[in-house]
Amino acid sequence: MINPKRLMEFKRLRDEFAQRHPKFTMFLDAASKEGVQEGSVIEIQITSPEGKTLCSNLRVSQEDLELLNTLKHLGHTPKL
C-alpha cells in the first residue's frame, strides 16, 4: 500500500521539478499526446559537466507499459 505522506512528498517534488524544468515537462506532455506504444524506443543521454556522455535506450514491452501506466496515475504524472 502506498504511504499517503510519501505520495504527497512525491507530488511536491514533482511540482518543484516541473517549475525548474518547464521544457522537459512540455516534452513529456507532447510525448503523452503521441502515446508510447509497445515497440517504441526510449533513449536517455546524460552529459557530465566535464563532457563525458552516457547513453542508453530500451524498446518498450507490454510489461513496461504496465509500469508506465501505473506511474502515470501516481501524483497525476503525464500519460505515456
A tleap script that builds the chain and sets N, CA, C and O, in Angstrom:
source leaprc.protein.ff14SB
mol = sequence {
  NMET ILE ASN PRO LYS ARG LEU MET GLU PHE
  LYS ARG LEU ARG ASP GLU PHE ALA GLN ARG
  HIE PRO LYS PHE THR MET PHE LEU ASP ALA
  ALA SER LYS GLU GLY VAL GLN GLU GLY SER
  VAL ILE GLU ILE GLN ILE THR SER PRO GLU
  GLY LYS THR LEU CYS SER ASN LEU ARG VAL
  SER GLN GLU ASP LEU GLU LEU LEU ASN THR
  LEU LYS HIE LEU GLY HIE THR PRO LYS CLEU
}
set mol.1.N position { 0.832 -1.181 0.000 }
set mol.1.CA position { 0.000 0.000 0.000 }
set mol.1.C position { 0.876 1.243 0.000 }
set mol.1.O position { 1.929 1.272 0.637 }
set mol.2.N position { 0.437 2.262 -0.713 }
set mol.2.CA position { 1.205 3.497 -0.823 }
set mol.2.C position { 1.000 4.351 0.416 }
set mol.2.O position { -0.126 4.561 0.866 }
set mol.3.N position { 2.100 4.836 0.954 }
set mol.3.CA position { 2.070 5.718 2.107 }
set mol.3.C position { 1.600 7.101 1.638 }
set mol.3.O position { 2.280 7.723 0.821 }
set mol.4.N position { 0.453 7.605 2.133 }
set mol.4.CA position { -0.058 8.907 1.685 }
set mol.4.C position { 0.930 10.055 1.908 }
set mol.4.O position { 0.996 10.983 1.102 }
set mol.5.N position { 1.688 9.993 2.991 }
set mol.5.CA position { 2.672 11.046 3.268 }
set mol.5.C position { 3.753 11.056 2.185 }
set mol.5.O position { 4.161 12.123 1.727 }
set mol.6.N position { 4.215 9.877 1.775 }
set mol.6.CA position { 5.223 9.796 0.728 }
set mol.6.C position { 4.663 10.228 -0.623 }
set mol.6.O position { 5.368 10.840 -1.426 }
set mol.7.N position { 3.408 9.912 -0.868 }
set mol.7.CA position { 2.762 10.330 -2.107 }
set mol.7.C position { 2.671 11.853 -2.178 }
set mol.7.O position { 2.911 12.436 -3.235 }
set mol.8.N position { 2.333 12.492 -1.079 }
set mol.8.CA position { 2.279 13.961 -1.030 }
set mol.8.C position { 3.670 14.554 -1.247 }
set mol.8.O position { 3.811 15.561 -1.942 }
set mol.9.N position { 4.687 13.944 -0.663 }
set mol.9.CA position { 6.065 14.399 -0.852 }
set mol.9.C position { 6.473 14.243 -2.318 }
set mol.9.O position { 7.108 15.129 -2.889 }
set mol.10.N position { 6.107 13.123 -2.916 }
set mol.10.CA position { 6.394 12.888 -4.332 }
set mol.10.C position { 5.749 13.978 -5.188 }
set mol.10.O position { 6.388 14.518 -6.091 }
set mol.11.N position { 4.496 14.299 -4.908 }
set mol.11.CA position { 3.781 15.320 -5.673 }
set mol.11.C position { 4.477 16.674 -5.536 }
set mol.11.O position { 4.643 17.384 -6.527 }
set mol.12.N position { 4.884 17.038 -4.321 }
set mol.12.CA position { 5.582 18.306 -4.098 }
set mol.12.C position { 6.885 18.352 -4.890 }
set mol.12.O position { 7.184 19.345 -5.554 }
set mol.13.N position { 7.654 17.273 -4.816 }
set mol.13.CA position { 8.929 17.228 -5.535 }
set mol.13.C position { 8.719 17.272 -7.047 }
set mol.13.O position { 9.476 17.924 -7.766 }
set mol.14.N position { 7.676 16.568 -7.528 }
set mol.14.CA position { 7.364 16.578 -8.951 }
set mol.14.C position { 6.981 17.977 -9.413 }
set mol.14.O position { 7.418 18.419 -10.476 }
set mol.15.N position { 6.171 18.674 -8.627 }
set mol.15.CA position { 5.756 20.026 -8.973 }
set mol.15.C position { 6.940 20.986 -8.997 }
set mol.15.O position { 7.039 21.825 -9.893 }
set mol.16.N position { 7.837 20.869 -8.019 }
set mol.16.CA position { 9.033 21.714 -7.990 }
set mol.16.C position { 9.935 21.426 -9.185 }
set mol.16.O position { 10.489 22.349 -9.782 }
set mol.17.N position { 10.082 20.151 -9.535 }
set mol.17.CA position { 10.880 19.763 -10.695 }
set mol.17.C position { 10.299 20.390 -11.957 }
set mol.17.O position { 11.040 20.920 -12.785 }
set mol.18.N position { 8.972 20.333 -12.107 }
set mol.18.CA position { 8.304 20.896 -13.284 }
set mol.18.C position { 8.523 22.404 -13.374 }
set mol.18.O position { 8.648 22.942 -14.474 }
set mol.19.N position { 8.569 23.085 -12.245 }
set mol.19.CA position { 8.827 24.523 -12.251 }
set mol.19.C position { 10.255 24.838 -12.672 }
set mol.19.O position { 10.495 25.819 -13.376 }
set mol.20.N position { 11.207 24.008 -12.243 }
set mol.20.CA position { 12.612 24.232 -12.602 }
set mol.20.C position { 12.914 23.854 -14.043 }
set mol.20.O position { 13.822 24.417 -14.655 }
set mol.21.N position { 12.159 22.901 -14.593 }
set mol.21.CA position { 12.451 22.348 -15.918 }
set mol.21.C position { 11.193 22.328 -16.792 }
set mol.21.O position { 10.719 21.255 -17.166 }
set mol.22.N position { 10.650 23.503 -17.119 }
set mol.22.CA position { 9.388 23.535 -17.871 }
set mol.22.C position { 9.490 22.917 -19.265 }
set mol.22.O position { 8.511 22.348 -19.748 }
set mol.23.N position { 10.637 23.012 -19.918 }
set mol.23.CA position { 10.769 22.425 -21.255 }
set mol.23.C position { 10.674 20.903 -21.198 }
set mol.23.O position { 10.113 20.277 -22.099 }
set mol.24.N position { 11.217 20.316 -20.150 }
set mol.24.CA position { 11.134 18.860 -20.012 }
set mol.24.C position { 9.696 18.445 -19.769 }
set mol.24.O position { 9.238 17.430 -20.295 }
set mol.25.N position { 8.981 19.230 -18.971 }
set mol.25.CA position { 7.572 18.950 -18.724 }
set mol.25.C position { 6.771 19.059 -20.020 }
set mol.25.O position { 5.882 18.245 -20.272 }
set mol.26.N position { 7.082 20.063 -20.844 }
set mol.26.CA position { 6.403 20.208 -22.138 }
set mol.26.C position { 6.716 19.017 -23.039 }
set mol.26.O position { 5.848 18.546 -23.775 }
set mol.27.N position { 7.953 18.530 -22.983 }
set mol.27.CA position { 8.327 17.345 -23.751 }
set mol.27.C position { 7.495 16.137 -23.316 }
set mol.27.O position { 6.979 15.400 -24.157 }
set mol.28.N position { 7.365 15.936 -22.008 }
set mol.28.CA position { 6.573 14.807 -21.511 }
set mol.28.C position { 5.108 14.942 -21.922 }
set mol.28.O position { 4.461 13.950 -22.259 }
set mol.29.N position { 4.591 16.162 -21.895 }
set mol.29.CA position { 3.211 16.375 -22.334 }
set mol.29.C position { 3.053 16.016 -23.806 }
set mol.29.O position { 2.081 15.361 -24.184 }
set mol.30.N position { 4.008 16.443 -24.645 }
set mol.30.CA position { 3.948 16.123 -26.079 }
set mol.30.C position { 4.053 14.617 -26.293 }
set mol.30.O position { 3.332 14.058 -27.119 }
set mol.31.N position { 4.942 13.958 -25.558 }
set mol.31.CA position { 5.098 12.507 -25.686 }
set mol.31.C position { 3.824 11.796 -25.252 }
set mol.31.O position { 3.452 10.774 -25.830 }
set mol.32.N position { 3.158 12.330 -24.242 }
set mol.32.CA position { 1.933 11.676 -23.772 }
set mol.32.C position { 0.823 11.802 -24.807 }
set mol.32.O position { -0.005 10.900 -24.931 }
set mol.33.N position { 0.789 12.893 -25.544 }
set mol.33.CA position { -0.231 13.061 -26.577 }
set mol.33.C position { -0.011 12.082 -27.723 }
set mol.33.O position { -0.969 11.566 -28.298 }
set mol.34.N position { 1.250 11.828 -28.051 }
set mol.34.CA position { 1.577 10.859 -29.101 }
set mol.34.C position { 1.355 9.435 -28.601 }
set mol.34.O position { 0.934 8.556 -29.353 }
set mol.35.N position { 1.647 9.226 -27.320 }
set mol.35.CA position { 1.487 7.907 -26.724 }
set mol.35.C position { 2.713 7.034 -26.947 }
set mol.35.O position { 3.292 7.012 -28.034 }
set mol.36.N position { 3.090 6.332 -25.919 }
set mol.36.CA position { 4.173 5.359 -26.018 }
set mol.36.C position { 3.515 4.004 -26.220 }
set mol.36.O position { 2.648 3.598 -25.446 }
set mol.37.N position { 3.933 3.317 -27.259 }
set mol.37.CA position { 3.343 2.031 -27.589 }
set mol.37.C position { 4.385 0.933 -27.464 }
set mol.37.O position { 5.588 1.192 -27.427 }
set mol.38.N position { 3.905 -0.280 -27.400 }
set mol.38.CA position { 4.816 -1.421 -27.416 }
set mol.38.C position { 5.657 -1.325 -28.678 }
set mol.38.O position { 5.131 -1.100 -29.768 }
set mol.39.N position { 6.961 -1.496 -28.529 }
set mol.39.CA position { 7.880 -1.394 -29.657 }
set mol.39.C position { 8.523 -0.024 -29.793 }
set mol.39.O position { 9.492 0.129 -30.537 }
set mol.40.N position { 7.993 0.996 -29.077 }
set mol.40.CA position { 8.620 2.323 -29.078 }
set mol.40.C position { 9.998 2.212 -28.431 }
set mol.40.O position { 10.237 1.327 -27.609 }
set mol.41.N position { 10.896 3.111 -28.806 }
set mol.41.CA position { 12.233 3.147 -28.215 }
set mol.41.C position { 12.348 4.418 -27.382 }
set mol.41.O position { 12.085 5.518 -27.867 }
set mol.42.N position { 12.743 4.254 -26.125 }
set mol.42.CA position { 13.013 5.387 -25.235 }
set mol.42.C position { 14.522 5.459 -25.065 }
set mol.42.O position { 15.174 4.462 -24.755 }
set mol.43.N position { 15.069 6.651 -25.271 }
set mol.43.CA position { 16.516 6.831 -25.164 }
set mol.43.C position { 16.786 7.977 -24.204 }
set mol.43.O position { 16.064 8.974 -24.188 }
set mol.44.N position { 17.832 7.822 -23.407 }
set mol.44.CA position { 18.223 8.881 -22.483 }
set mol.44.C position { 19.734 9.063 -22.569 }
set mol.44.O position { 20.492 8.100 -22.693 }
set mol.45.N position { 20.148 10.326 -22.500 }
set mol.45.CA position { 21.574 10.653 -22.557 }
set mol.45.C position { 21.886 11.612 -21.425 }
set mol.45.O position { 21.130 12.548 -21.161 }
set mol.46.N position { 22.999 11.375 -20.763 }
set mol.46.CA position { 23.466 12.245 -19.686 }
set mol.46.C position { 24.860 12.722 -20.052 }
set mol.46.O position { 25.733 11.924 -20.393 }
set mol.47.N position { 25.061 14.036 -19.977 }
set mol.47.CA position { 26.379 14.615 -20.236 }
set mol.47.C position { 26.841 15.300 -18.960 }
set mol.47.O position { 26.170 16.197 -18.451 }
set mol.48.N position { 27.996 14.872 -18.441 }
set mol.48.CA position { 28.526 15.456 -17.211 }
set mol.48.C position { 29.074 16.852 -17.505 }
set mol.48.O position { 29.276 17.201 -18.668 }
set mol.49.N position { 29.316 17.652 -16.466 }
set mol.49.CA position { 29.909 18.970 -16.679 }
set mol.49.C position { 31.276 18.893 -17.383 }
set mol.49.O position { 31.700 19.850 -18.031 }
set mol.50.N position { 31.951 17.755 -17.249 }
set mol.50.CA position { 33.254 17.573 -17.906 }
set mol.50.C position { 33.105 17.145 -19.362 }
set mol.50.O position { 34.098 17.070 -20.086 }
set mol.51.N position { 31.885 16.865 -19.799 }
set mol.51.CA position { 31.642 16.472 -21.189 }
set mol.51.C position { 31.543 14.974 -21.418 }
set mol.51.O position { 31.364 14.540 -22.556 }
set mol.52.N position { 31.656 14.171 -20.361 }
set mol.52.CA position { 31.517 12.728 -20.503 }
set mol.52.C position { 30.047 12.394 -20.749 }
set mol.52.O position { 29.166 12.916 -20.067 }
set mol.53.N position { 29.787 11.522 -21.727 }
set mol.53.CA position { 28.420 11.201 -22.110 }
set mol.53.C position { 28.104 9.739 -21.837 }
set mol.53.O position { 28.892 8.847 -22.153 }
set mol.54.N position { 26.948 9.511 -21.249 }
set mol.54.CA position { 26.406 8.172 -21.058 }
set mol.54.C position { 25.057 8.149 -21.771 }
set mol.54.O position { 24.260 9.080 -21.648 }
set mol.55.N position { 24.817 7.082 -22.510 }
set mol.55.CA position { 23.572 6.990 -23.265 }
set mol.55.C position { 23.066 5.552 -23.204 }
set mol.55.O position { 23.847 4.601 -23.252 }
set mol.56.N position { 21.749 5.409 -23.098 }
set mol.56.CA position { 21.138 4.097 -23.107 }
set mol.56.C position { 19.746 4.212 -23.716 }
set mol.56.O position { 19.166 5.297 -23.768 }
set mol.57.N position { 19.221 3.083 -24.174 }
set mol.57.CA position { 17.860 3.081 -24.691 }
set mol.57.C position { 17.208 1.747 -24.375 }
set mol.57.O position { 17.871 0.783 -23.993 }
set mol.58.N position { 15.891 1.717 -24.546 }
set mol.58.CA position { 15.165 0.468 -24.356 }
set mol.58.C position { 13.984 0.432 -25.311 }
set mol.58.O position { 13.404 1.465 -25.645 }
set mol.59.N position { 13.642 -0.761 -25.741 }
set mol.59.CA position { 12.452 -0.969 -26.561 }
set mol.59.C position { 11.329 -1.348 -25.601 }
set mol.59.O position { 11.460 -2.297 -24.827 }
set mol.60.N position { 10.233 -0.609 -25.652 }
set mol.60.CA position { 9.133 -0.759 -24.708 }
set mol.60.C position { 8.386 -2.066 -24.963 }
set mol.60.O position { 7.977 -2.359 -26.087 }
set mol.61.N position { 8.219 -2.845 -23.891 }
set mol.61.CA position { 7.446 -4.089 -23.944 }
set mol.61.C position { 6.075 -3.859 -23.317 }
set mol.61.O position { 5.833 -2.804 -22.729 }
set mol.62.N position { 5.189 -4.823 -23.435 }
set mol.62.CA position { 3.866 -4.729 -22.822 }
set mol.62.C position { 3.995 -4.584 -21.306 }
set mol.62.O position { 3.251 -3.823 -20.687 }
set mol.63.N position { 4.936 -5.312 -20.711 }
set mol.63.CA position { 5.141 -5.214 -19.257 }
set mol.63.C position { 5.612 -3.811 -18.875 }
set mol.63.O position { 5.227 -3.294 -17.826 }
set mol.64.N position { 6.440 -3.192 -19.716 }
set mol.64.CA position { 6.894 -1.825 -19.452 }
set mol.64.C position { 5.717 -0.859 -19.465 }
set mol.64.O position { 5.659 0.064 -18.653 }
set mol.65.N position { 4.779 -1.071 -20.386 }
set mol.65.CA position { 3.603 -0.209 -20.464 }
set mol.65.C position { 2.781 -0.283 -19.178 }
set mol.65.O position { 2.217 0.718 -18.736 }
set mol.66.N position { 2.719 -1.466 -18.587 }
set mol.66.CA position { 2.002 -1.612 -17.320 }
set mol.66.C position { 2.638 -0.736 -16.247 }
set mol.66.O position { 1.928 -0.070 -15.492 }
set mol.67.N position { 3.972 -0.730 -16.170 }
set mol.67.CA position { 4.676 0.110 -15.200 }
set mol.67.C position { 4.439 1.586 -15.505 }
set mol.67.O position { 4.140 2.363 -14.598 }
set mol.68.N position { 4.569 1.979 -16.767 }
set mol.68.CA position { 4.375 3.383 -17.136 }
set mol.68.C position { 2.959 3.848 -16.818 }
set mol.68.O position { 2.764 4.971 -16.352 }
set mol.69.N position { 1.983 3.001 -17.063 }
set mol.69.CA position { 0.600 3.367 -16.751 }
set mol.69.C position { 0.371 3.478 -15.255 }
set mol.69.O position { -0.410 4.322 -14.815 }
set mol.70.N position { 1.035 2.646 -14.462 }
set mol.70.CA position { 0.939 2.750 -13.008 }
set mol.70.C position { 1.557 4.055 -12.538 }
set mol.70.O position { 0.974 4.752 -11.707 }
set mol.71.N position { 2.740 4.396 -13.062 }
set mol.71.CA position { 3.396 5.651 -12.694 }
set mol.71.C position { 2.566 6.857 -13.113 }
set mol.71.O position { 2.527 7.872 -12.418 }
set mol.72.N position { 1.904 6.730 -14.256 }
set mol.72.CA position { 1.079 7.817 -14.781 }
set mol.72.C position { 0.011 8.220 -13.775 }
set mol.72.O position { -0.320 9.400 -13.664 }
set mol.73.N position { -0.525 7.265 -13.050 }
set mol.73.CA position { -1.612 7.552 -12.123 }
set mol.73.C position { -1.135 8.032 -10.750 }
set mol.73.O position { -1.948 8.476 -9.939 }
set mol.74.N position { 0.161 7.951 -10.481 }
set mol.74.CA position { 0.700 8.431 -9.211 }
set mol.74.C position { 0.954 9.925 -9.301 }
set mol.74.O position { 1.735 10.366 -10.144 }
set mol.75.N position { 0.328 10.689 -8.473 }
set mol.75.CA position { 0.602 12.116 -8.406 }
set mol.75.C position { 0.292 12.861 -9.686 }
set mol.75.O position { 0.864 13.925 -9.925 }
set mol.76.N position { -0.608 12.329 -10.529 }
set mol.76.CA position { -1.044 12.982 -11.766 }
set mol.76.C position { 0.122 13.264 -12.697 }
set mol.76.O position { 0.281 14.391 -13.166 }
set mol.77.N position { 0.936 12.260 -12.970 }
set mol.77.CA position { 2.032 12.424 -13.917 }
set mol.77.C position { 1.484 12.345 -15.323 }
set mol.77.O position { 0.409 11.781 -15.527 }
set mol.78.N position { 2.199 12.903 -16.318 }
set mol.78.CA position { 1.697 12.852 -17.694 }
set mol.78.C position { 1.516 11.419 -18.176 }
set mol.78.O position { 2.299 10.541 -17.815 }
set mol.79.N position { 0.501 11.180 -18.980 }
set mol.79.CA position { 0.300 9.827 -19.511 }
set mol.79.C position { 1.336 9.549 -20.585 }
set mol.79.O position { 1.659 10.418 -21.394 }
set mol.80.N position { 1.848 8.341 -20.582 }
set mol.80.CA position { 2.868 7.956 -21.563 }
set mol.80.C position { 2.312 6.948 -22.516 }
set mol.80.O position { 3.017 6.498 -23.419 }
savepdb mol mol.pdb
quit
